[in-house]
Structures are given as C-alpha cells and as structure tokens.
Amino acid sequence: TQSALDFFQGRGIDEAVLDRLSVSVENGNLVFPFHKDGEVCFVKYRSRTKDGGKRFWSSKNPYKIFYGYDDISSEQTIICEGELDKLSFEVADLPASISVPFGAPSVKQTSFSDLDECLEHTHEKLDKVERIVLAVDNDPSGKKLEEELARRLGKERCFRVIWPEGCKDANDVLITYGKEF
C-alpha cells in the first residue's frame, strides 16, 4: 500500500529491498516472511497501536530462525536486532545480515529459549561463519543480547558495532547519515 511504502521510505528503505525480501502488507499490517532455503518457515507481523506504538506477533508455532537466514555468508555475517535493521543493511549493500526473530531480551531475563531455539535451527550455517558482526541496539537490552550471542557463538569470532552518537541501531544510522556511512 502507499502508506506502507511511505513508512519504509521515511525509514530510508527502498522498494527493491522490500521486493527482494518479500515484505508485504496484509490487512493493514506489515508482513515479514522468514525463509529457510527459499521456503517460508514463519511470518512475523507488525502494526501500529492507537497510541502510536508498535505491536508484533507471528504465525502459530513458528520454526524460529533468523530473519534473512538465506543471506548468511560463511565469510562474514552481521547479526542485528530487528527486521528494519536487516532491511537497512540491505539498503547499504550489506545483504549478509540477519536479525534475531523476537528482539532483545529484557535485562532481567534469565531464560533465552527463543534465542537458543533460533540458534539450534541455524547452527549448521552459523557454525561455518568466520566473522560475526554483532550490530544490536545501543541500549541495555541490546547489550544483553550482544553478550548472549557472543557467549553462544564464540567471542573469538564476534565483533561489535559501536553506533555514532545519537544513533541506537542500523536504521537510525541509515536515516541520519545515509547508506554510505
């Protein structure tokens, strides 16, 4: 829809990226299909709440994998925290990027079953990645996610992104500085 295109354009994301990743709109909700080997494993939806916030939900019994699974590169892969960040890396010509499926854990969280399940379904590809770039949000929950990912994937092959002042994630950088930054 035009309103969805306007939303993405306002976030610096072009239509070609949306087409490549099969992002669509259904009943006024943004639809992000999660693919594994070209097949849709589950679908995540995003809508706006009446107070301007955002609401997420997914198809029932999702096969939890990273958003962008098919883009994992054995040389280097970027792991980010949300679908819009994955789309932002795509705009910046960095398609070897993936996003965790359900965001970062709360700082008080002690169980990471969603993350563990996602890593279990992805280990056959992630185990072969030489360099993993952790590009999560610059907030306490993002730092918690970064710590858990590095611990599970091996700190020796993980590198972290330090965002510029005033930016908390890849989409903020894209909006503020453009795709060449």
C-alpha positions, 0 to 999 in steps of 0.5 A: 500500500502507499502508506506502507511504502511511505513508512519504509521510505521515511525509514530510508528503505527502498522498494527493491529491498522490500521486493527482494525480501518479500515484505508485504502488507496484509490487512493493514499490517506489515508482513515479514516472511522468514525463509529457510532455503527459499521456503517460508518457515514463519511470518512475523507481523507488525502494526501500529497501536492507537497510541502510536506504538508498535505491536508484533506477533507471528504465525502459530508455532513458528520454526524460529530462525533468523530473519534473512537466514538465506543471506548468511555468508560463511565469510562474514555475517552481521547479526542485528536486532530487528527486521528494519535493521536487516532491511537497512543493511540491505539498503547499504549493500550489506545483504549478509545480515540477519536479525534475531526473530523476537528482539532483545531480551529484557535485562532481567531475563534469565531464560533465552529459549527463543534465542537458543531455539533460533540458534539450534535451527541455524547452527549448521550455517552459523557454525561455518561463519568466520566473522560475526558482526554483532550490530544490536541496539545501543541500549541495555537490552541490546547489550544483553543480547550482544553478550548472549550471542557472543557467549553462544557463538564464540567471542573469538569470532564476534565483533561489535558495532559501536553506533555514532552518537545519537544513533541506537541501531542500523536504521537510525544510522541509515536515516541520519547519515545515509547508506554510505556511512 
